[in-house]
């Protein structure tokens, strides 16, 4: 499926800017898609073993937690990737992996457990995410949510849930749309969190907050939500895989200016495309100093 962010100006509300070129090697991209899925499944299996157990929880920040399951799952994901691509860069949330996506060459962006706060509360909404990136652009992705029984994948052919094709919602009426405020606002930015919620509930039918961006994003791709938004600069491991799934499912993802979203953008506005202007307007009602 063609990335809607690369569409012509005759598609209402679309930005006409084309995505940068990525590797034009079908066999290589297909292999990366297979490795992304295998690695995500392996990491998710490790995380699943400790879910709803008495695993110790550590605090990384004011409201950011980590467990040994996060670290073990990340090690497993990396080991799986290294079996096929030993020299590629890895961008990962835990331990000493690099934290930025290289602009040139091949890389992998991984999150062993996205939604760790849900994970440690015994809530099923969490996932292991792996994205294959070439020259800064994703070419394949896999997101495995084992406690939900869902595996999302995306490659050059489209986007899938449990191997069945998915597409974004065709809802065009904001009064029938549901939107998620994603990514966590720190305690000193609760006015922004409140503004995001108010912007959503005054424009759309309803609001959900799942607490795991890499579950929210593929849910948009599968039509369960019409959009998701944040005014913050999100970490690449929280977003890159899910953004690719949305685009391959026919959706649109931009920054706060309405320009094509990248891994280093400020703000993330994702939608079914039809309602993008409304979701973007809601995101721009949030004040931010970030």
C-alpha positions as protocol buffer text, in pm:
chain_id: "A"
residue {
  index: 1
  type: UNK
  ca { x: 0 y: 0 z: 0 }
}
residue {
  index: 2
  type: UNK
  ca { x: 126 y: 349 z: -79 }
}
residue {
  index: 3
  type: UNK
  ca { x: 214 y: 564 z: 220 }
}
residue {
  index: 4
  type: UNK
  ca { x: -63 y: 829 z: 236 }
}
residue {
  index: 5
  type: UNK
  ca { x: 193 y: 1082 z: 356 }
}
residue {
  index: 6
  type: UNK
  ca { x: 346 y: 1056 z: 10 }
}
residue {
  index: 7
  type: UNK
  ca { x: 22 y: 1122 z: -178 }
}
residue {
  index: 8
  type: UNK
  ca { x: -40 y: 1403 z: -424 }
}
residue {
  index: 9
  type: UNK
  ca { x: -195 y: 1734 z: -327 }
}
residue {
  index: 10
  type: UNK
  ca { x: -530 y: 1629 z: -473 }
}
residue {
  index: 11
  type: UNK
  ca { x: -588 y: 1415 z: -163 }
}
residue {
  index: 12
  type: UNK
  ca { x: -754 y: 1659 z: 74 }
}
residue {
  index: 13
  type: UNK
  ca { x: -560 y: 1724 z: 391 }
}
residue {
  index: 14
  type: UNK
  ca { x: -252 y: 1527 z: 282 }
}
residue {
  index: 15
  type: UNK
  ca { x: 93 y: 1679 z: 281 }
}
residue {
  index: 16
  type: UNK
  ca { x: 253 y: 1649 z: -61 }
}
residue {
  index: 17
  type: UNK
  ca { x: 605 y: 1602 z: 71 }
}
residue {
  index: 18
  type: UNK
  ca { x: 744 y: 1270 z: -42 }
}
residue {
  index: 19
  type: UNK
  ca { x: 914 y: 1036 z: 202 }
}
residue {
  index: 20
  type: UNK
  ca { x: 1290 y: 1002 z: 161 }
}
residue {
  index: 21
  type: UNK
  ca { x: 1395 y: 701 z: -45 }
}
residue {
  index: 22
  type: UNK
  ca { x: 1465 y: 374 z: 134 }
}
residue {
  index: 23
  type: UNK
  ca { x: 1641 y: 59 z: 28 }
}
residue {
  index: 24
  type: UNK
  ca { x: 1513 y: -67 z: -305 }
}
residue {
  index: 25
  type: UNK
  ca { x: 1602 y: -428 z: -233 }
}
residue {
  index: 26
  type: UNK
  ca { x: 1287 y: -634 z: -211 }
}
residue {
  index: 27
  type: UNK
  ca { x: 1460 y: -947 z: -85 }
}
residue {
  index: 28
  type: UNK
  ca { x: 1646 y: -756 z: 183 }
}
residue {
  index: 29
  type: UNK
  ca { x: 1331 y: -577 z: 302 }
}
residue {
  index: 30
  type: UNK
  ca { x: 1138 y: -904 z: 309 }
}
residue {
  index: 31
  type: UNK
  ca { x: 1410 y: -1060 z: 522 }
}
residue {
  index: 32
  type: UNK
  ca { x: 1404 y: -764 z: 758 }
}
residue {
  index: 33
  type: UNK
  ca { x: 1028 y: -799 z: 794 }
}
residue {
  index: 34
  type: UNK
  ca { x: 1067 y: -1166 z: 883 }
}
residue {
  index: 35
  type: UNK
  ca { x: 1343 y: -1090 z: 1134 }
}
residue {
  index: 36
  type: UNK
  ca { x: 1138 y: -809 z: 1291 }
}
residue {
  index: 37
  type: UNK
  ca { x: 852 y: -1048 z: 1353 }
}
residue {
  index: 38
  type: UNK
  ca { x: 1073 y: -1328 z: 1480 }
}
residue {
  index: 39
  type: UNK
  ca { x: 1256 y: -1093 z: 1718 }
}
residue {
  index: 40
  type: UNK
  ca { x: 935 y: -934 z: 1847 }
}
residue {
  index: 41
  type: UNK
  ca { x: 778 y: -1273 z: 1908 }
}
residue {
  index: 42
  type: UNK
  ca { x: 1087 y: -1397 z: 2091 }
}
residue {
  index: 43
  type: UNK
  ca { x: 1103 y: -1089 z: 2313 }
}
residue {
  index: 44
  type: UNK
  ca { x: 730 y: -1099 z: 2384 }
}
residue {
  index: 45
  type: UNK
  ca { x: 756 y: -1465 z: 2487 }
}
residue {
  index: 46
  type: UNK
  ca { x: 1023 y: -1378 z: 2743 }
}
residue {
  index: 47
  type: UNK
  ca { x: 815 y: -1089 z: 2879 }
}
residue {
  index: 48
  type: UNK
  ca { x: 503 y: -1305 z: 2890 }
}
residue {
  index: 49
  type: UNK
  ca { x: 675 y: -1558 z: 3118 }
}
residue {
  index: 50
  type: UNK
  ca { x: 706 y: -1299 z: 3396 }
}
residue {
  index: 51
  type: UNK
  ca { x: 371 y: -1125 z: 3344 }
}
residue {
  index: 52
  type: UNK
  ca { x: 152 y: -1131 z: 3654 }
}
residue {
  index: 53
  type: UNK
  ca { x: 438 y: -1262 z: 3863 }
}
residue {
  index: 54
  type: UNK
  ca { x: 618 y: -1117 z: 4164 }
}
residue {
  index: 55
  type: UNK
  ca { x: 891 y: -963 z: 3951 }
}
residue {
  index: 56
  type: UNK
  ca { x: 1074 y: -673 z: 4115 }
}
residue {
  index: 57
  type: UNK
  ca { x: 997 y: -323 z: 3988 }
}
residue {
  index: 58
  type: UNK
  ca { x: 1255 y: -44 z: 3972 }
}
residue {
  index: 59
  type: UNK
  ca { x: 1196 y: 326 z: 3913 }
}
residue {
  index: 60
  type: UNK
  ca { x: 1381 y: 510 z: 3635 }
}
residue {
  index: 61
  type: UNK
  ca { x: 1205 y: 842 z: 3683 }
}
residue {
  index: 62
  type: UNK
  ca { x: 911 y: 1004 z: 3856 }
}
residue {
  index: 63
  type: UNK
  ca { x: 663 y: 772 z: 3686 }
}
residue {
  index: 64
  type: UNK
  ca { x: 884 y: 551 z: 3469 }
}
residue {
  index: 65
  type: UNK
  ca { x: 943 y: 195 z: 3578 }
}
residue {
  index: 66
  type: UNK
  ca { x: 1154 y: -97 z: 3456 }
}
residue {
  index: 67
  type: UNK
  ca { x: 1176 y: -464 z: 3541 }
}
residue {
  index: 68
  type: UNK
  ca { x: 1423 y: -744 z: 3473 }
}
residue {
  index: 69
  type: UNK
  ca { x: 1166 y: -867 z: 3221 }
}
residue {
  index: 70
  type: UNK
  ca { x: 1227 y: -550 z: 3017 }
}
residue {
  index: 71
  type: UNK
  ca { x: 1601 y: -615 z: 3014 }
}
residue {
  index: 72
  type: UNK
  ca { x: 1569 y: -988 z: 2944 }
}
residue {
  index: 73
  type: UNK
  ca { x: 1323 y: -929 z: 2663 }
}
residue {
  index: 74
  type: UNK
  ca { x: 1546 y: -664 z: 2507 }
}
residue {
  index: 75
  type: UNK
  ca { x: 1847 y: -896 z: 2520 }
}
residue {
  index: 76
  type: UNK
  ca { x: 1641 y: -1166 z: 2350 }
}
residue {
  index: 77
  type: UNK
  ca { x: 1521 y: -928 z: 2078 }
}
residue {
  index: 78
  type: UNK
  ca { x: 1876 y: -814 z: 2007 }
}
residue {
  index: 79
  type: UNK
  ca { x: 2010 y: -1169 z: 1999 }
}
residue {
  index: 80
  type: UNK
  ca { x: 1741 y: -1262 z: 1748 }
}
residue {
  index: 81
  type: UNK
  ca { x: 1827 y: -965 z: 1525 }
}
residue {
  index: 82
  type: UNK
  ca { x: 2201 y: -1030 z: 1548 }
}
residue {
  index: 83
  type: UNK
  ca { x: 2157 y: -1383 z: 1413 }
}
residue {
  index: 84
  type: UNK
  ca { x: 2074 y: -1232 z: 1073 }
}
residue {
  index: 85
  type: UNK
  ca { x: 2210 y: -878 z: 1088 }
}
residue {
  index: 86
  type: UNK
  ca { x: 2509 y: -876 z: 1323 }
}
residue {
  index: 87
  type: UNK
  ca { x: 2644 y: -537 z: 1216 }
}
residue {
  index: 88
  type: UNK
  ca { x: 2328 y: -325 z: 1219 }
}
residue {
  index: 89
  type: UNK
  ca { x: 2277 y: -49 z: 1476 }
}
residue {
  index: 90
  type: UNK
  ca { x: 2016 y: -110 z: 1745 }
}
residue {
  index: 91
  type: UNK
  ca { x: 1816 y: 169 z: 1908 }
}
residue {
  index: 92
  type: UNK
  ca { x: 1662 y: 47 z: 2232 }
}
residue {
  index: 93
  type: UNK
  ca { x: 1501 y: 175 z: 2550 }
}
residue {
  index: 94
  type: UNK
  ca { x: 1691 y: -30 z: 2806 }
}
residue {
  index: 95
  type: UNK
  ca { x: 2056 y: -69 z: 2905 }
}
residue {
  index: 96
  type: UNK
  ca { x: 2333 y: 78 z: 2690 }
}
residue {
  index: 97
  type: UNK
  ca { x: 2180 y: 64 z: 2342 }
}
residue {
  index: 98
  type: UNK
  ca { x: 2193 y: 383 z: 2138 }
}
residue {
  index: 99
  type: UNK
  ca { x: 1899 y: 620 z: 2182 }
}
residue {
  index: 100
  type: UNK
  ca { x: 1881 y: 794 z: 1844 }
}
residue {
  index: 101
  type: UNK
  ca { x: 1800 y: 663 z: 1498 }
}
residue {
  index: 102
  type: UNK
  ca { x: 2091 y: 694 z: 1251 }
}
residue {
  index: 103
  type: UNK
  ca { x: 2013 y: 891 z: 936 }
}
residue {
  index: 104
  type: UNK
  ca { x: 2219 y: 659 z: 716 }
}
residue {
  index: 105
  type: UNK
  ca { x: 2240 y: 284 z: 697 }
}
residue {
  index: 106
  type: UNK
  ca { x: 2036 y: 3 z: 845 }
}
residue {
  index: 107
  type: UNK
  ca { x: 1914 y: 1 z: 1205 }
}
residue {
  index: 108
  type: UNK
  ca { x: 1657 y: -156 z: 1436 }
}
residue {
  index: 109
  type: UNK
  ca { x: 1433 y: 33 z: 1677 }
}
residue {
  index: 110
  type: UNK
  ca { x: 1309 y: -186 z: 1960 }
}
residue {
  index: 111
  type: UNK
  ca { x: 1096 y: -165 z: 2273 }
}
residue {
  index: 112
  type: UNK
  ca { x: 1098 y: -486 z: 2480 }
}
residue {
  index: 113
  type: UNK
  ca { x: 790 y: -392 z: 2684 }
}
residue {
  index: 114
  type: UNK
  ca { x: 597 y: -84 z: 2582 }
}
residue {
  index: 115
  type: UNK
  ca { x: 343 y: -19 z: 2855 }
}
residue {
  index: 116
  type: UNK
  ca { x: 552 y: -135 z: 3150 }
}
residue {
  index: 117
  type: UNK
  ca { x: 325 y: 55 z: 3390 }
}
residue {
  index: 118
  type: UNK
  ca { x: 38 y: -162 z: 3265 }
}
residue {
  index: 119
  type: UNK
  ca { x: 259 y: -471 z: 3277 }
}
residue {
  index: 120
  type: UNK
  ca { x: 348 y: -427 z: 3645 }
}
residue {
  index: 121
  type: UNK
  ca { x: -18 y: -359 z: 3731 }
}
residue {
  index: 122
  type: UNK
  ca { x: -120 y: -690 z: 3569 }
}
residue {
  index: 123
  type: UNK
  ca { x: -304 y: -508 z: 3288 }
}
residue {
  index: 124
  type: UNK
  ca { x: -284 y: -687 z: 2954 }
}
residue {
  index: 125
  type: UNK
  ca { x: -220 y: -374 z: 2743 }
}
residue {
  index: 126
  type: UNK
  ca { x: 152 y: -395 z: 2665 }
}
residue {
  index: 127
  type: UNK
  ca { x: 359 y: -506 z: 2369 }
}
residue {
  index: 128
  type: UNK
  ca { x: 703 y: -582 z: 2230 }
}
residue {
  index: 129
  type: UNK
  ca { x: 783 y: -369 z: 1925 }
}
residue {
  index: 130
  type: UNK
  ca { x: 1054 y: -403 z: 1659 }
}
residue {
  index: 131
  type: UNK
  ca { x: 1102 y: -181 z: 1354 }
}
residue {
  index: 132
  type: UNK
  ca { x: 1356 y: -222 z: 1076 }
}
residue {
  index: 133
  type: UNK
  ca { x: 1485 y: 115 z: 953 }
}
residue {
  index: 134
  type: UNK
  ca { x: 1695 y: 203 z: 649 }
}
residue {
  index: 135
  type: UNK
  ca { x: 1835 y: 556 z: 609 }
}
residue {
  index: 136
  type: UNK
  ca { x: 1609 y: 681 z: 887 }
}
residue {
  index: 137
  type: UNK
  ca { x: 1288 y: 541 z: 737 }
}
residue {
  index: 138
  type: UNK
  ca { x: 1105 y: 227 z: 858 }
}
residue {
  index: 139
  type: UNK
  ca { x: 1071 y: -53 z: 604 }
}
residue {
  index: 140
  type: UNK
  ca { x: 915 y: -322 z: 825 }
}
residue {
  index: 141
  type: UNK
  ca { x: 764 y: -354 z: 1172 }
}
residue {
  index: 142
  type: UNK
  ca { x: 624 y: -609 z: 1414 }
}
residue {
  index: 143
  type: UNK
  ca { x: 432 y: -542 z: 1735 }
}
residue {
  index: 144
  type: UNK
  ca { x: 340 y: -840 z: 1951 }
}
residue {
  index: 145
  type: UNK
  ca { x: 89 y: -800 z: 2235 }
}
residue {
  index: 146
  type: UNK
  ca { x: 88 y: -1154 z: 2375 }
}
residue {
  index: 147
  type: UNK
  ca { x: -152 y: -1094 z: 2663 }
}
residue {
  index: 148
  type: UNK
  ca { x: -404 y: -957 z: 2412 }
}
residue {
  index: 149
  type: UNK
  ca { x: -341 y: -1230 z: 2157 }
}
residue {
  index: 150
  type: UNK
  ca { x: -253 y: -981 z: 1883 }
}
residue {
  index: 151
  type: UNK
  ca { x: 44 y: -960 z: 1648 }
}
residue {
  index: 152
  type: UNK
  ca { x: 63 y: -660 z: 1415 }
}
residue {
  index: 153
  type: UNK
  ca { x: 302 y: -655 z: 1122 }
}
residue {
  index: 154
  type: UNK
  ca { x: 372 y: -419 z: 835 }
}
residue {
  index: 155
  type: UNK
  ca { x: 590 y: -449 z: 528 }
}
residue {
  index: 156
  type: UNK
  ca { x: 594 y: -331 z: 168 }
}
residue {
  index: 157
  type: UNK
  ca { x: 268 y: -512 z: 97 }
}
residue {
  index: 158
  type: UNK
  ca { x: 54 y: -358 z: 370 }
}
residue {
  index: 159
  type: UNK
  ca { x: -41 y: -394 z: 736 }
}
residue {
  index: 160
  type: UNK
  ca { x: -178 y: -698 z: 916 }
}
residue {
  index: 161
  type: UNK
  ca { x: -320 y: -817 z: 1248 }
}
residue {
  index: 162
  type: UNK
  ca { x: -273 y: -1187 z: 1311 }
}
residue {
  index: 163
  type: UNK
  ca { x: -190 y: -1222 z: 941 }
}
residue {
  index: 164
  type: UNK
  ca { x: -519 y: -1066 z: 826 }
}
residue {
  index: 165
  type: UNK
  ca { x: -505 y: -734 z: 635 }
}
residue {
  index: 166
  type: UNK
  ca { x: -610 y: -426 z: 831 }
}
residue {
  index: 167
  type: UNK
  ca { x: -702 y: -72 z: 732 }
}
residue {
  index: 168
  type: UNK
  ca { x: -785 y: 247 z: 915 }
}
residue {
  index: 169
  type: UNK
  ca { x: -1139 y: 349 z: 1000 }
}
residue {
  index: 170
  type: UNK
  ca { x: -1348 y: 521 z: 733 }
}
residue {
  index: 171
  type: UNK
  ca { x: -1525 y: 737 z: 992 }
}
residue {
  index: 172
  type: UNK
  ca { x: -1557 y: 1095 z: 868 }
}
residue {
  index: 173
  type: UNK
  ca { x: -1778 y: 1243 z: 1142 }
}
residue {
  index: 174
  type: UNK
  ca { x: -1592 y: 1368 z: 1452 }
}
residue {
  index: 175
  type: UNK
  ca { x: -1902 y: 1291 z: 1658 }
}
residue {
  index: 176
  type: UNK
  ca { x: -1853 y: 923 z: 1580 }
}
residue {
  index: 177
  type: UNK
  ca { x: -1477 y: 922 z: 1640 }
}
residue {
  index: 178
  type: UNK
  ca { x: -1268 y: 809 z: 1937 }
}
residue {
  index: 179
  type: UNK
  ca { x: -920 y: 950 z: 1999 }
}
residue {
  index: 180
  type: UNK
  ca { x: -642 y: 858 z: 2244 }
}
residue {
  index: 181
  type: UNK
  ca { x: -405 y: 1105 z: 2416 }
}
residue {
  index: 182
  type: UNK
  ca { x: -81 y: 909 z: 2401 }
}
residue {
  index: 183
  type: UNK
  ca { x: 263 y: 937 z: 2564 }
}
residue {
  index: 184
  type: UNK
  ca { x: 286 y: 1033 z: 2931 }
}
residue {
  index: 185
  type: UNK
  ca { x: 282 y: 1395 z: 3046 }
}
residue {
  index: 186
  type: UNK
  ca { x: 509 y: 1457 z: 3346 }
}
residue {
  index: 187
  type: UNK
  ca { x: 362 y: 1585 z: 3671 }
}
residue {
  index: 188
  type: UNK
  ca { x: 483 y: 1938 z: 3592 }
}
residue {
  index: 189
  type: UNK
  ca { x: 288 y: 1928 z: 3264 }
}
residue {
  index: 190
  type: UNK
  ca { x: -52 y: 1820 z: 3392 }
}
residue {
  index: 191
  type: UNK
  ca { x: -206 y: 2134 z: 3245 }
}
residue {
  index: 192
  type: UNK
  ca { x: -103 y: 2000 z: 2903 }
}
residue {
  index: 193
  type: UNK
  ca { x: -246 y: 1657 z: 2984 }
}
residue {
  index: 194
  type: UNK
  ca { x: -572 y: 1822 z: 3087 }
}
residue {
  index: 195
  type: UNK
  ca { x: -572 y: 2038 z: 2774 }
}
residue {
  index: 196
  type: UNK
  ca { x: -521 y: 1731 z: 2555 }
}
residue {
  index: 197
  type: UNK
  ca { x: -815 y: 1554 z: 2718 }
}
residue {
  index: 198
  type: UNK
  ca { x: -1038 y: 1861 z: 2691 }
}
residue {
  index: 199
  type: UNK
  ca { x: -946 y: 1910 z: 2325 }
}
residue {
  index: 200
  type: UNK
  ca { x: -1044 y: 1550 z: 2253 }
}
residue {
  index: 201
  type: UNK
  ca { x: -1371 y: 1531 z: 2447 }
}
residue {
  index: 202
  type: UNK
  ca { x: -1498 y: 1861 z: 2307 }
}
residue {
  index: 203
  type: UNK
  ca { x: -1425 y: 1763 z: 1945 }
}
residue {
  index: 204
  type: UNK
  ca { x: -1489 y: 1390 z: 1928 }
}
residue {
  index: 205
  type: UNK
  ca { x: -1740 y: 1132 z: 2046 }
}
residue {
  index: 206
  type: UNK
  ca { x: -1516 y: 973 z: 2307 }
}
residue {
  index: 207
  type: UNK
  ca { x: -1166 y: 930 z: 2443 }
}
residue {
  index: 208
  type: UNK
  ca { x: -958 y: 625 z: 2538 }
}
residue {
  index: 209
  type: UNK
  ca { x: -620 y: 612 z: 2709 }
}
residue {
  index: 210
  type: UNK
  ca { x: -450 y: 274 z: 2680 }
}
residue {
  index: 211
  type: UNK
  ca { x: -115 y: 363 z: 2837 }
}
residue {
  index: 212
  type: UNK
  ca { x: 97 y: 191 z: 2571 }
}
residue {
  index: 213
  type: UNK
  ca { x: 171 y: 382 z: 2251 }
}
residue {
  index: 214
  type: UNK
  ca { x: 274 y: 68 z: 2064 }
}
residue {
  index: 215
  type: UNK
  ca { x: -73 y: -73 z: 2127 }
}
residue {
  index: 216
  type: UNK
  ca { x: -253 y: 254 z: 2055 }
}
residue {
  index: 217
  type: UNK
  ca { x: -85 y: 310 z: 1718 }
}
residue {
  index: 218
  type: UNK
  ca { x: -171 y: -28 z: 1563 }
}
residue {
  index: 219
  type: UNK
  ca { x: -522 y: 7 z: 1706 }
}
residue {
  index: 220
  type: UNK
  ca { x: -556 y: 321 z: 1492 }
}
residue {
  index: 221
  type: UNK
  ca { x: -422 y: 119 z: 1200 }
}
residue {
  index: 222
  type: UNK
  ca { x: -687 y: -150 z: 1254 }
}
residue {
  index: 223
  type: UNK
  ca { x: -973 y: 99 z: 1282 }
}
residue {
  index: 224
  type: UNK
  ca { x: -1038 y: 66 z: 1655 }
}
residue {
  index: 225
  type: UNK
  ca { x: -952 y: 434 z: 1707 }
}
residue {
  index: 226
  type: UNK
  ca { x: -979 y: 723 z: 1465 }
}
residue {
  index: 227
  type: UNK
  ca { x: -671 y: 897 z: 1599 }
}
residue {
  index: 228
  type: UNK
  ca { x: -412 y: 955 z: 1867 }
}
residue {
  index: 229
  type: UNK
  ca { x: -213 y: 1265 z: 1956 }
}
residue {
  index: 230
  type: UNK
  ca { x: 57 y: 1420 z: 2169 }
}
residue {
  index: 231
  type: UNK
  ca { x: 240 y: 1750 z: 2167 }
}
residue {
  index: 232
  type: UNK
  ca { x: 554 y: 1587 z: 2308 }
}
residue {
  index: 233
  type: UNK
  ca { x: 863 y: 1458 z: 2132 }
}
residue {
  index: 234
  type: UNK
  ca { x: 820 y: 1085 z: 2165 }
}
residue {
  index: 235
  type: UNK
  ca { x: 1102 y: 835 z: 2194 }
}
residue {
  index: 236
  type: UNK
  ca { x: 1159 y: 639 z: 1873 }
}
residue {
  index: 237
  type: UNK
  ca { x: 1116 y: 302 z: 2047 }
}
residue {
  index: 238
  type: UNK
  ca { x: 766 y: 412 z: 2154 }
}
residue {
  index: 239
  type: UNK
  ca { x: 656 y: 511 z: 1806 }
}
residue {
  index: 240
  type: UNK
  ca { x: 847 y: 407 z: 1493 }
}
residue {
  index: 241
  type: UNK
  ca { x: 699 y: 58 z: 1456 }
}
residue {
  index: 242
  type: UNK
  ca { x: 343 y: 173 z: 1520 }
}
residue {
  index: 243
  type: UNK
  ca { x: 370 y: 472 z: 1289 }
}
residue {
  index: 244
  type: UNK
  ca { x: 479 y: 245 z: 1005 }
}
residue {
  index: 245
  type: UNK
  ca { x: 185 y: 11 z: 1070 }
}
residue {
  index: 246
  type: UNK
  ca { x: -58 y: 306 z: 1050 }
}
residue {
  index: 247
  type: UNK
  ca { x: 89 y: 433 z: 725 }
}
residue {
  index: 248
  type: UNK
  ca { x: 80 y: 91 z: 565 }
}
residue {
  index: 249
  type: UNK
  ca { x: -284 y: 61 z: 675 }
}
residue {
  index: 250
  type: UNK
  ca { x: -377 y: 382 z: 493 }
}
residue {
  index: 251
  type: UNK
  ca { x: -354 y: 632 z: 778 }
}
residue {
  index: 252
  type: UNK
  ca { x: -164 y: 956 z: 818 }
}
residue {
  index: 253
  type: UNK
  ca { x: 96 y: 1062 z: 1075 }
}
residue {
  index: 254
  type: UNK
  ca { x: 233 y: 1415 z: 1105 }
}
residue {
  index: 255
  type: UNK
  ca { x: 400 y: 1649 z: 1350 }
}
residue {
  index: 256
  type: UNK
  ca { x: 226 y: 1949 z: 1506 }
}
residue {
  index: 257
  type: UNK
  ca { x: 282 y: 2153 z: 1189 }
}
residue {
  index: 258
  type: UNK
  ca { x: 109 y: 1896 z: 974 }
}
residue {
  index: 259
  type: UNK
  ca { x: 436 y: 1788 z: 814 }
}
residue {
  index: 260
  type: UNK
  ca { x: 528 y: 1426 z: 767 }
}
residue {
  index: 261
  type: UNK
  ca { x: 625 y: 1273 z: 1103 }
}
residue {
  index: 262
  type: UNK
  ca { x: 981 y: 1150 z: 1155 }
}
residue {
  index: 263
  type: UNK
  ca { x: 1150 y: 977 z: 1445 }
}
residue {
  index: 264
  type: UNK
  ca { x: 1284 y: 1314 z: 1566 }
}
residue {
  index: 265
  type: UNK
  ca { x: 965 y: 1520 z: 1525 }
}
residue {
  index: 266
  type: UNK
  ca { x: 806 y: 1724 z: 1801 }
}
residue {
  index: 267
  type: UNK
  ca { x: 450 y: 1608 z: 1850 }
}
residue {
  index: 268
  type: UNK
  ca { x: 281 y: 1309 z: 1694 }
}
residue {
  index: 269
  type: UNK
  ca { x: -62 y: 1328 z: 1532 }
}
residue {
  index: 270
  type: UNK
  ca { x: -193 y: 1003 z: 1383 }
}
residue {
  index: 271
  type: UNK
  ca { x: -532 y: 950 z: 1225 }
}
residue {
  index: 272
  type: UNK
  ca { x: -737 y: 762 z: 972 }
}
residue {
  index: 273
  type: UNK
  ca { x: -655 y: 1044 z: 730 }
}
residue {
  index: 274
  type: UNK
  ca { x: -1013 y: 1157 z: 682 }
}
residue {
  index: 275
  type: UNK
  ca { x: -1022 y: 1323 z: 1024 }
}
residue {
  index: 276
  type: UNK
  ca { x: -661 y: 1434 z: 1031 }
}
residue {
  index: 277
  type: UNK
  ca { x: -733 y: 1807 z: 1028 }
}
residue {
  index: 278
  type: UNK
  ca { x: -959 y: 1770 z: 1332 }
}
residue {
  index: 279
  type: UNK
  ca { x: -706 y: 1557 z: 1524 }
}
residue {
  index: 280
  type: UNK
  ca { x: -428 y: 1801 z: 1432 }
}
residue {
  index: 281
  type: UNK
  ca { x: -635 y: 2096 z: 1553 }
}
residue {
  index: 282
  type: UNK
  ca { x: -693 y: 1919 z: 1885 }
}
residue {
  index: 283
  type: UNK
  ca { x: -319 y: 1857 z: 1924 }
}
residue {
  index: 284
  type: UNK
  ca { x: -246 y: 2222 z: 1860 }
}
residue {
  index: 285
  type: UNK
  ca { x: -474 y: 2327 z: 2145 }
}
residue {
  index: 286
  type: UNK
  ca { x: -216 y: 2186 z: 2387 }
}
residue {
  index: 287
  type: UNK
  ca { x: 34 y: 2440 z: 2514 }
}
residue {
  index: 288
  type: UNK
  ca { x: 392 y: 2311 z: 2524 }
}
residue {
  index: 289
  type: UNK
  ca { x: 733 y: 2440 z: 2616 }
}
residue {
  index: 290
  type: UNK
  ca { x: 900 y: 2120 z: 2491 }
}
